[in-house]
Amino acid sequence: MSRVPKPTDISTLLRMLRFEHDPRLAKLMEEDLRWSIKDMDSKVRGRALSALAATHIYKDVDPEDRDAQAVFAALDMWLSADSVREVDVAIVAVKEVELDAVKSAFGVPLTQREDHYVNGAYFFMCEAAQPGGRPPLKVVITMAGRSGNDTMAAFLATVFTAFSARLCCLVGMAAGDEEQVSKGDVLFGLEVVDFKRKIMTDGGEELDPKPLAPSQALIRDFSFFRPERMGWHELTRQTIFNTVAEFSDIVVPVAFDPATYCPGFKRTRIMAADELIEDDSISVRAALAGPARRTSGAEMEGSGFAVGCSEWGVPWLVMRGIADYGRREQDSRPKDWQFVSTVAAAACLRTWLESSHFMAPR
């Protein structure tokens, strides 16, 4: 067996060097590490030597010293910067307001700096509890920054080259069919329909929507999910109240009262097309997308997200909050429900993660 440790093994060795109670064993480990460093490539060698130097500075300090902990956390991040980090759940938002909402719902302070940075993308780490006393789930939150199915599919390459996830979730806002949902309601996508697909015939254009579905195990699990009975409303209300109280730039509807907010939850189809709908045609498009089970919402990233996750072999789901009805009001598209509806969607996802057995080890 080779004595050359991988970069992630170096991090483990450094922690053992720092906290090991037997000084003789610590010395042997340090000598072994020094011997191994000479056989590493130059890039890893430089990192290992820098980390080893920091170990000499900090190994005698109190293990509870926060400054020392911060140094070692930064070293861990640095040592693993070129390797894929394992998480349980990756959550992807599209716009800044959605990122703020997801972070708020998962308890990540909006002033917190990113934990990881790759290719222009910021990643924020947090945890979600699990039922049955199991260890918490490792969660990473990020933002694509631009709308569109093609942009989302491309962005997933950045996500999955940095993180290996057991589940990837697209969380954000959508336009809704007013005949089926209200502003602030949350949709779980039983199917995401690629609505832009068409067949050009002699008689003109013929719609050819392509449905994309999460795994049957996921759909089955959500059939048992009743978020209203599991503290979803309370989590949503408290998150909105706390965030609005702390940050004056957060936009909510006029006279909105978090204490009375009771969003609905619906398992349904979601349309995905690179079209920003502002012509009040949601209900018409919903009927065209499939009369057997009408579509309740429309957005612009779901199909690219579904295909991208499938290409990487990562299970996926789409959770959307209804922010508007796909029409202009007073010469502009309303944006006052964007934060609120996305908080509701993110809180719904967190409620599911903390109550479901889907993520249990198999």
Secondary structure, DSSP 8 states (H G I E B T S, - for coil): ------HHHHHHHHHHHHH-S-HHHHHHHHHHHHHHHTTS-HHHHHHHHHHHHHHHHHTTS-TT-HHHHHHHHHHHHHHTTTS-EEEEEEEEESSHHHHHHHHHHTT--TT---SEEETTEEEEEEEE--GGG---EEEEEEE--S-SHHHHHHHHHHHHHHEEEEEEEEEEEEEE-TTT--TT-EEEEEEEEETT-EEEETTEEEE--EEE---HHHHHHHHT--GGGTTHHHHHHHHHHHHHHH-TT----TT--GGG----EEEEEEEE-S----BS-HHHHHHHH-SSS-EEEEESSHHHHHHHHHHHT--EEEEEEEEE-SB-BTTB---TTHHHHHHHHHHHHHHHHTT-STTS--
